[in-house]
Amino acid sequence: MGVIAEMRIAIERWLPRLAVLQAVGACALWAAPGSAEEGLTQHAVEIGRPLGFPVTNSMVVTWIVAAGLIVFARLATRHMKEVPDGAQNLLEWLVAGLYSFLEGVIGPHLVKRTFWFFASIFIFILAANWFGLIPGVGTIGWGQRTAAGFKIEEPLLRGANADLNLTLAMALVFFACWFIWALQEVGPRGFLKELFGPKGQTSGLLRVLMVVVFFAVGCLEVISILFRPVSLSFRLYGNIFAGENMLEAMSTLVPGLGWLLPVPFCFLELLVGLVQASVFMLLTAVFTLLICQHEEASTATAQEAEV
């Protein structure tokens, strides 16, 4: 039950801050008015500006999903029972399954420190992806009549992860957490050694050569680390954006069958939403393990020695 309570606290604290980061990104970077593009626009559409603050349709979905998860976590943990049922049973099953899975990936020591983030990010991405498949998301809004029928130009709701602001915000939050976890696990010296230090036992001129080689490799690794937020954000955004465009294309492919053709692809997108949530969680977990595995291995060795 302690893990369940920690998850509830993590969801209540982390999801609102993520929504704020998305809003900041929408103000500074990719908030854009509706355009005449065919299909789903690459930018989230601004649907209002209360008090001068731009609100996009993807931000609305983000807030709805975050609020729904917070309410669900509160209801599921309001009266904890020894024999769970209902919402508590579902939440415990989900959290216990994720905990066991991540423990097998990154180890028991590291999962205790990082589980709150990885589980929250998986649940949120999955909920946001599946929420975007609800009828009405992307099909209700403002538009005009055309020869082919009524065309929605400014949908009221848009899939949250089909907005690069949100996926980049999640990737940047992970990047900050990754740096903090690395310093906590191996310290500043161990962090630099993990990046630039020579591996293996060598001596003499070979030692000097290995120092030069691993320093060069470390510089490449730093570039790779700096690009990780970009790759994480574009991978999730690209898959969800492509899926929503496919569903829209199917709905307009054959006049009169727009209600039927997208149905098989909706089931496919249910699977894609689950896969993308899993991929984001796994990649972030593996990136964390790679920088902390030295300490993890030392801890395991020490425990074995004690036994």
Residue, then its C-alpha position, 0 to 999 in steps of 0.5 A: m500500500g505504501v507504493i500505491a500512496e506514493m503513486r497517488i502523490a506522484i500523480e497529483r504533484w507531477l501531472p499538473r506541473l507537466a500541464v504547466l510546462q506544456a502551456v509554457g511551450a505553447c506560449a513560447l514555441w509552437a502555439a499556432p492559429g488554425s490553418a488551411e492545411e489538409g488533414l490534422t495540422q502539425h500545430a495545436v490550434e489555439i481555441g481561446r485566449p483568456l486573460g491573454f493566455p493562449v489555450t490550445n485544443s491539445m492543452v484542454v485534453t492534457w488537463i482533462v486526462a490529468a484531472g481524470l487520473i488525479v480524481f481516479a487516484r484519489l477515489a482508489t486510495r480514499h479508503m484503502k482495504e486489505v482485500p482490494d476491490g473496484a478502483q483500488n484493485l485496478l490501481e494496485w494491479l497496474v502499479a504492482g505490475l509496473y513495479s515488478f516489470l521495472e524491477g526486472v529492467i533496472g533492478p530493485h535499488l534503482v526502481k525504488r528511487t525512480f518508479w514514481f516517474f516511470a509509472s506516472i509517465f506510462i499511465f499518463i501517456l497511455a491514458a492520453n493516447w486512448f483518450g484521443l480515440i474517443p469519438g468527438v476528439g478531433t471531430i467536434g469544433w468549428g469549421q465550414r461547409t464544403a462540397a465534400g461536406f462539413k469540414i472541421e478546421e478548428p477542432l475543440l479537442r486534439g490528442a495530447n501527444a499529437d502536440l510536440n509541446l507536450t512530448l518535449a515537456m515530458a522528455l525535458v522533465f526526464f532529462a532533468c530527473w536523469f541528471i539528478w538521479a545520476l548525481q545521486e547514484v554515482g556522484p559528480r566524479g562518478f558521472l564524469k568517469e562514466l562518460f569520459g573515464p577509460k574502461g578496463q585494466t590497462s597500463g603504459l602507452l596503451r593506458v594513454l591511448m585508451v584515455v584519449v579514445f574514451f575521452a573522444v567517445g565521451c564527447l560523442e556520448v554527451i552529444s547523444i545525451l543532448f539529443r535524447p530529449v529530441s528523439l524521445s519527443f519526436r518519436l512519440y509525437g510522430n507516431i501519435f500524429a501519424g495515427e490521428n492523420m490516418l484515422e482522419a483520412m479513413s473517415t473521409l476516404v469513402p463518402g457515407l462510410g466515414w463512420l465505419l472505415p476508421v473502426p478497424f484502425c481504432f483497434l490498431e491505434l489502441l495497440v499503438g498507444l500501448v506500445q508507445a507508452s511502453v517504449f517511452m517508459l522503457l527508453t527512459a528507464v534504460f537511459t537511467l540504468l546505463i548511467c547508474q549501472h556501475e553503482e547498481a552493480s557495486t550494490a549487487t556485489a556487496q549484497e552477494a558478499e554479505v550473503 
